[in-house]
Amino acid sequence: MKQFMRMVFAALFAALAGPVWCDPVSPLPDVPVAAQRGIPVLGRVLWPGKDVSETQIRVYSDAKRRDLVDLYRTAGPRGSFVMSLDPGTYWITIMCDQNKDGKPGPGDGIGFYGVSGVDSKPQPLRIDEGSAALVISIPVAFEIKKDGRGLQPVAVQAPSPYASASEVDVSGKVRGRFSPRSDAYVLLIPVTQGLAPKAALVDPKGRFSLPVVPGKYYAMSVENFNGSDMIDPGDFFAVPGYEPVMGPSLPPTTIPANKRAMTLNMDMQWALSRSSRLRSGDGTALGARINVGGLPSVVTGTVTRDGKPVPGALVRAYIDQTLRQLYSTVVADDRGRFCMGMTPATYYVIAVDDKNGDGVANEGDGLAHFGADPKAPEAISQPLSLKPGGLRSNVELRMLMVVDAGGAAVPAQPVAPVPDLQ
């Protein structure tokens, strides 16, 4: 630990030597302007209980932090910032200026991208050509001591970097299920542009819970009564807030931004007919029309290691094989189970056993790739293709890889050689 602290402190002040931390109102000399083709990077600086409105974000093109690419600042007390970076590899350092004097001093916070404490190391931020907007967070991991001559770790548990600061915990019960043996899901299909669909498993007692970004959604619960791999005729539905006088229209459900939690209960009163209209159990009343072709896919499964569940693993779906463009992340429950609502497309899914909770794969963290072969665990993730209304269940993500001291993914256990039978 002492060696790591000395390394961090030396690297920090080597990077800060000379006029690096400039006055907040003065121009920064010799800093290239981001090109128009830059990729947007949205981020947050995290230091709970502290004012992070005066934080400088330094972007370097080298691991020693000598070649400064650009400087950014947070846009307010929530620590939000927006960067525009060309494709490439970068190292990021932050300085949270508590006394607002424009230079590092006692009480100021220091952080590095990929570092959440003395047990983690700075990581490069890689941006590929054609990447979509990226979302990152950087916690303050160290505080400059009162004498100005050393760093002390900051005890902070960084929230997941993929989570919205304003997510609402939506929970409730689905009542009136027709069979306790059938899988049931809660779906939130976004009406508000730019939001992603959400899904949660309903447990045998009808309970569910999921974090949701505020906005308008079409909410429903589906019981896969016929056991198929699709949401299709014969399945049962619950639609909160629907009344027959609404005709075929689905009522939107608003997830408010001014709440941290919301209860949403719903009753299984409808069955999906072949005409895509919901019908009451006795068939006498028509309900809302369900656009099956516009439904998201639902993926459920378990993260395991040596056949045992991995609680709290991060399950991430990417839209590219290089695992750069993140689509969605969910957290496995205490039994290693996960549920993802996803726009129909092809994805590459991995799981990370994030031991220190910083959202980054560090030394000792386990890795799982969808479709990985135990005989060749180093192979890249296999594509997972999803169709509208598809129900992909019993997906097992096996932890066959681990991150080594150099940040590379290596097999968790040596792979036995295949005997030559000839």
N, C-alpha and C positions, 0 to 999 in steps of 0.2 A: 504493500500500500504506500509506504513512504517513497519508494522508488517511483511509483506511478505519479504521486503527487509532485515530486521534484520534476519529473518529465513534463507534466502538464503546465506547471508554473513556468519552467524555462521556455517551453514552446510558446506559451501565452505572451510573455514579455519580450521574447524575440520578435513575435509578430507585432507587438505594440511599440517596438523601438522606433524612435523618430516621430514625425508628425502623422502617426496613423490615426489616432483618435482626435479628430479635428473638432473645432468648435461647432455646435449644431447649426449655427446660422451661417458659417463660412463655407465657401465652395471647397470641394475636395479636388486637389490638383491631380492631373495625370491619371484619371480613372476613365476607362473606355465607357462609352455610352452603349447600353444594351441594343443590339440590332433589332430591327423591326420583326425579324422572323423568330424572336425569342419565344420560349415556351413559358406560359404563366406558371408560377409557383406560389401557391397560397399557403401561408403559414401562421403559426401562433408561437409566441414566447410564453413559457409557463413558469410562474413563480408565485404560488398561492399566497395570498396575504400581503403581497408586495406590489408597489406601483411599477408597472412595466411599460409605461407610456414613453419613457426616454430610454429606449433600447436600440443600440446600433447592431445591425446584422452585416457582418463582413463576409464577402464571398471571395475565395481564393481559388486559383487554378492548380495549386500544388499542395502536397500534404504538409510541407514545412511552413505553409502560410506566409510566403514571401512575395508571391505574385498576386497582388490585389486586383480583382476583376471589377468589383462594384461594391458600393455601400448602400444599404437601405435602412430605414428606421420604422419602428412600429407606428401604427396610425392611431393609437388611443390606449386607454387604460386596460383594455382586454388583451393587448399584446398582439394584435393582428398585423400582418404585413403582406405585401404582394411584391414579388420579384418577377423579372423577365430575363431568362437565361437562355443563351444559345445551347444547342446540343453539345454535350461535353461532360467532363467529370470535375466536380467542385468540392471544396472543403469549406465549411461554414463555421464561423465563430461569432458569438454574441457577447455584448457587454451591456448589462442593465445598469444604467447610470442613475444611482439613487440620489446623489446630491446635485445632479444636472450641471456638472462642470465640464462635461465633454471629454473626460479622461478617466482611466481606471484609478480607483482609490479605495480606501477602507469602506467596507459595507456594500460595495458594488458587486453585482452578480456576474458570473462568467459561465458560459455554456458553449458546447460544441455539438454540431449535428451528430447524432448517434451516441451521445454520452448522457447517461442519467446518474452517474456516480462513479466511484473509484473502480468498480468492477466492470465497467464498459469502456470502450475505446472509440475515438472519433471515427466516423464512417464517411466514405465519399458519397456524394449525391450525384448519381449518374442520370443524365438526361439524353434520351435517344432522339434522333431525327424523326419528326412526325409524331412525337409524344403528345398526348392530351395534357390538360392542366394537371399539375401534381399538387398534393396536399401534404404538408409536413408540420411537425411541431418540434420545438427545441426547448427542453427544460433548462432552467438555470441549475447547474450541478455543483457549482462552487461559489463561495463568497470570499472576497479579499479580506484578510484579517485586519484587525484594528491598527496594527503597526504597519500595514501596507506591504509586508514582506513575505507573505505566504497565503495559501489558500486553505479554506476549510470546507469539507463537503456540506452540501445542502441536503437535508433530509426531505426529499420531495418525491412523491409517487406521481409520476406524470400520467395524465389520462391518455387513453389510447389516441394516437395521432390521427386516426381516421374518424374519430367521433366528433360530432358537432357540439359546440359549446352549449347549444340550446335544445338538445334532444330531450324529448318528453318520454317518460316511462309509461307506456300504454299497457294496461293490464285489465283483466276482467275474467268473465266466465261465459262459456258457450253452453247453453242449457238445451235439453231435449234431444240429445244425440240418439240416433236410432240403434247403434250397436257400439258397445265399448271396445269391440275388437277392431273396428275400422279406424284407420288413421284420419285425423281431422286437423285442419290448418286454419289459421286466421290470415287473411290477405289484406294488405293495404295497397291499393293501386293508385298512383299519384294522378291527381287532376292538375295540381300546380306544376307548371313546366320546370324541368330541371331536377326534379326529385326522382329517386329510384324506388321501385316497389319494395315492400317489406313483407316478410312472412314469419310465422311462428307456429310451432307445434302446439296442439291442444292436448293437455295431459288427460289421463283417464277420468279425472274429476272435473274436467271441463275448463281448467284454468290455463291461462296463457299470459305471456309478458314479452314485450319487445320495445327497444328504444326507437323512437321515430322523430325525424326532423319535422318541425312544425310546417303546416300547410294543409291543403285540401286533398282528400283521398276518397276513393270508393272503398268502403270497408265491407268485408264479408267473411263468413266462415264456410268452409267446404268440408263435408264428410265424404271421403272416398268410399262410399258404401259398396260399390261393385269391385273394389280392389284392383282396378286397372291402373295403368301408368299415365293416365290422363284425367283431367277434369272433364267429364262427359255426361250425357244423359243417364239418369239413374242416381246420380250423386245428390246429396242433400245440401241445402244452403240455409244460412242465416244472414239476413241483411238488416243491420240496425237502422232504425228510423224510417223504414219503408212502410207505407200504407197503400192499400189497393187503389185509392183514389189517385195515386201518382201515376197510374198506368204503367207503361214499360220503362219509365225513367228510373235510374238508380239515384238515390239521394246521396250527395257528398257528405262526408264527415270531416269536420274541421279539427285539426290538432293545434290547439292554441299555443302561441309563443310565450305567453305570460304564465305558464304553468310548468312545473317540473314533473308532475304525474297526472294521469288521467285514467278514469275507469270507463271501460267500454264493454257492456254486457250485450249479448245477443241470443236469440232463440232460433233453433232449427225448426222452421215452419214450412219450408219450401223444398220442392224437388225440381231438378232441371229436366225439362221435357226435350223432345227431339226438335222442337221448333225454337229452342234456345230461350223460351219463356219459362219463368219459374211458375210452378203450380202448387197450390196448397195440397196438404196431405190427402184430403178427400177428393181432390181434382176439381173442385167447384169454383175456385178463385184463381185468377191469373195474377202473376206478380211481375217483377221487373224482368227486362230482357238482358241476358248475359251474353256479351260478345266474347265467345270462347276464343276466337282468333286473336283477341286483344288481351288475353289474360297472361300474366307472368308465369314463368316456370318456378317450381319449388324443388329445392335440393335439400335432402336431409341425410344425415349419416352420423358417423362416430369417428373421432380421432383416437388412435390406439398406439401403444408401444408394447411390443412383445405380447400382444393380445389383451392388454389392459387399457382401460380408458385414460385419456390425458385431460384432466379437468382444466378449463380456462385457456385452452389452446386458441390461438388466433387463426381463423380460417379465412383465407384471402382468395378472391377470384380476380384474375387478370384477363384483359382482352387481347394480350399479345403473348407470344411464346417466350419472349425475353423477360417476362415478368417485370415490366416497367410501368405499364399503364393499369393502375389498380382500378377495379370496378367497385368492389364492395368487400367489407370485412365484417365478420361476426365472431362472437366469442363462444366457444363451446361451454356447456354447462358443467356442473360438478360430476356428471356421468360421461363427459366427453362428447355429448351429443350436440349437433348444430343444425340450424335450419336457415336457408337463404332463399329470399324471393329475388328472382333475377329476370331481366328482360331477355326474351328468347334470342340466343346467339351462341357462339362457341367461345368457351372460356378455358383458362388454365388455372387449376385450383391447387393451392398448397396450404399447409398448416404449419404454424410455428409454435413451439413450446417456449413461450416468452417468459423465461424464469425471473427476470428482474422487472418485468412490466413496463419496459420503455418503448415497446412497439417496434424494436429493431432486433434483427437476428444477430446475437452476439455469441462469443465463445461459450460452448457448452449447451446452447439452445438446440433442441431437436427440430428436424425438418421432415415434412411429409409431402409427397407429390402425388396427385391423383394419377392412378394407373401405374404407379411405380412397380417394377418387377423386383422381388427380393433377390433374384440372382444378378440383377444389374441395377442396384438402387441409385446409382449416380445418373441414371438416365433422366432427361428432362420430363416435365409433366406432360401427360397425354391430353389431347383435347377432350373437353366435355361439351358436347353439342346438345342444346336444349331447344325444345319446340314450344309453341304457345300452349299454355295450360298443361304442360308436361309435369309429371310427378316423378322425380328421380329419388328413390328412397334407398336406404341401406348402403349408402356410399361409405366405404371405409378408407380413411386416410391413415396409412401406417407410417410411423416415425422410423424410417430406415436410414436417415442421414443425421449428421450433427455438425455444428459449426466449429471449426478448429481454431487454434490460436491466431492463425493468419487471416481469419475471416472467410475461409473457403469451406464449402460443404463437402464432407467426406463420409463414407459409410460408417454408420454407428458401430457396426461389427464387421470384422473381415469376412469377405465373401469366400466360402469354400470353393476351391477349384472344381470344375466339372471333370470327372474322370474320363479318360480316353477309352472308349469301349472297343476301338478297333484293334 
